[in-house]
Amino acid sequence: MAEASRTLLFCNGTLKQGHQNHFLMQDLIRKKDANFLGPYVTHQSHPLVIGPHGIPYLINHPGCGHRVKGELYSVSAQGLVRVDELEGTSIGHYERLPIQVCEEGKDSVLVAAQGYFAHRSFGEKLWERKGKVGLAEFGDKEGKEDGAPGSGSILHDIASFITSDD
């Protein structure tokens, strides 16, 4: 029996090992709906910023920012549905888009994957609001400073953040 189709998924934020949503990737691995393939980096530079509540956002603006470090997973269709749900793709929080990555230290071998980007309705504005300064990696210290509760709707909190003056 042939193995069902799988998607290569580049994770650069809270789904990475050691971060708050990695429990989902662990569960998918346990159920054989995902395999960890190793540390990867984006082929092109992209903005990576921290938004409200310490949430990381990769911005679909290739050529700006840094080459972003993350992890690559092979995920089943069933597993991808679960990750899409967590990432809020159906409500316009993130959108899953194609991205080229390469294994760290092996820049000559490009891999076509999918990654989660800030939704187009606010991604560019968030990048501008952050002064067009981004990170190369969502690490241990990022995402822990701004955990203040908001309105209960992340999209409302993002809209308030990108339109505020402070």
PLY file of the C-alpha trace (Angstrom):
ply
format ascii 1.0
element vertex 166
property float x
property float y
property float z
element edge 165
property int vertex1
property int vertex2
end_header
0.00 0.00 0.00
1.41 3.38 -1.03
1.91 6.03 1.63
-0.59 8.88 1.36
0.64 12.21 0.07
2.50 14.34 2.58
3.30 18.04 2.71
6.65 19.48 3.71
5.87 22.07 6.36
8.33 24.75 7.47
7.70 25.78 11.08
9.42 28.94 12.29
7.49 29.93 15.43
5.50 28.36 18.24
5.33 24.95 16.52
9.10 24.53 16.90
10.67 22.33 19.55
10.71 24.02 22.93
7.81 26.38 22.16
4.22 26.50 23.36
2.49 24.83 20.38
5.05 22.11 19.75
2.73 19.72 21.63
0.75 19.45 18.38
3.78 18.39 16.34
4.67 15.86 19.06
1.15 14.43 18.91
1.29 14.23 15.11
4.66 12.45 15.27
3.29 10.01 17.86
0.33 9.24 15.56
2.65 8.94 12.53
1.03 12.00 10.93
4.33 13.90 10.94
8.07 13.33 10.79
10.73 15.78 11.93
13.25 16.32 9.11
15.62 18.75 10.83
16.64 22.38 11.07
16.08 24.38 7.88
16.37 28.02 6.83
14.47 30.04 4.24
16.23 30.34 0.90
15.24 34.00 0.60
15.09 36.54 3.37
11.65 37.24 4.85
10.49 39.49 7.67
9.83 37.67 10.94
8.27 39.85 13.63
6.70 39.43 17.03
3.13 40.72 17.20
0.64 41.12 20.02
0.84 38.52 22.81
4.35 37.52 21.72
3.10 35.66 18.64
5.60 35.35 15.77
4.60 36.23 12.22
6.48 35.45 9.04
5.58 38.14 6.49
5.21 37.27 2.82
7.61 39.94 1.64
10.59 38.06 0.17
13.82 40.00 -0.05
13.28 41.88 3.23
14.30 40.86 6.72
16.54 37.85 7.23
16.85 34.26 6.17
14.66 32.71 8.84
15.61 29.60 10.81
13.02 26.95 11.54
12.23 23.24 11.39
10.98 21.10 8.53
8.34 18.42 8.98
6.71 15.97 6.61
3.00 16.07 7.49
0.07 13.90 6.38
-3.11 15.45 4.97
-4.87 14.67 8.25
-2.06 16.27 10.25
-2.11 19.34 8.02
-5.80 19.88 8.79
-4.97 19.94 12.50
-2.10 22.40 12.06
-4.22 24.65 9.81
-6.87 24.67 12.53
-4.37 25.65 15.22
-2.92 28.38 12.99
-6.37 29.83 12.27
-6.16 29.66 8.48
-9.96 29.56 8.19
-10.39 32.80 10.17
-7.64 34.82 8.47
-4.97 34.63 11.18
-2.31 32.86 9.14
-2.25 31.62 5.58
-0.25 28.63 4.40
1.83 29.49 1.35
4.71 27.99 -0.64
8.23 28.76 0.53
11.66 27.49 -0.50
13.94 26.32 2.28
17.25 24.55 2.56
18.88 22.44 5.21
21.10 24.54 7.44
24.59 24.57 5.95
23.43 23.12 2.60
22.31 26.20 0.67
22.66 24.57 -2.74
19.80 22.09 -2.22
16.43 23.88 -2.28
13.30 22.22 -0.95
9.77 23.32 -1.84
7.68 23.48 1.33
4.68 25.28 2.82
4.91 27.81 5.61
2.54 29.86 7.74
2.56 33.58 7.00
0.70 36.44 8.64
-2.53 36.81 6.68
-2.25 39.25 3.79
-4.92 41.46 5.37
-2.44 42.59 8.05
1.03 41.14 7.36
2.52 44.12 5.52
1.02 46.58 8.03
2.48 44.57 10.92
5.92 44.66 9.27
5.63 48.45 8.90
4.35 48.86 12.49
7.42 46.98 13.74
9.64 49.53 11.94
10.60 47.02 9.24
12.93 45.37 11.74
12.69 41.63 12.10
14.35 38.56 13.51
16.31 35.72 11.96
14.82 33.24 14.43
12.02 32.92 16.95
14.13 31.81 19.88
13.90 31.18 23.60
13.51 34.79 24.71
11.16 35.96 21.94
7.46 35.83 22.51
7.67 35.98 26.28
7.55 39.75 26.82
4.05 40.62 25.62
1.68 38.07 27.08
-0.91 40.60 28.21
-4.50 39.51 27.73
-6.39 41.26 24.96
-9.92 41.44 23.74
-10.30 37.69 23.31
-10.00 37.98 19.51
-6.47 37.81 18.16
-7.52 39.46 14.91
-9.04 42.38 16.84
-5.86 42.71 18.91
-3.72 42.72 15.74
-5.92 45.41 14.16
-5.64 47.53 17.32
-1.86 47.03 17.43
-1.18 48.03 13.82
-3.33 51.15 14.09
-2.11 52.39 17.51
0.39 55.22 17.83
2.55 53.78 20.65
0 1
1 2
2 3
3 4
4 5
5 6
6 7
7 8
8 9
9 10
10 11
11 12
12 13
13 14
14 15
15 16
16 17
17 18
18 19
19 20
20 21
21 22
22 23
23 24
24 25
25 26
26 27
27 28
28 29
29 30
30 31
31 32
32 33
33 34
34 35
35 36
36 37
37 38
38 39
39 40
40 41
41 42
42 43
43 44
44 45
45 46
46 47
47 48
48 49
49 50
50 51
51 52
52 53
53 54
54 55
55 56
56 57
57 58
58 59
59 60
60 61
61 62
62 63
63 64
64 65
65 66
66 67
67 68
68 69
69 70
70 71
71 72
72 73
73 74
74 75
75 76
76 77
77 78
78 79
79 80
80 81
81 82
82 83
83 84
84 85
85 86
86 87
87 88
88 89
89 90
90 91
91 92
92 93
93 94
94 95
95 96
96 97
97 98
98 99
99 100
100 101
101 102
102 103
103 104
104 105
105 106
106 107
107 108
108 109
109 110
110 111
111 112
112 113
113 114
114 115
115 116
116 117
117 118
118 119
119 120
120 121
121 122
122 123
123 124
124 125
125 126
126 127
127 128
128 129
129 130
130 131
131 132
132 133
133 134
134 135
135 136
136 137
137 138
138 139
139 140
140 141
141 142
142 143
143 144
144 145
145 146
146 147
147 148
148 149
149 150
150 151
151 152
152 153
153 154
154 155
155 156
156 157
157 158
158 159
159 160
160 161
161 162
162 163
163 164
164 165
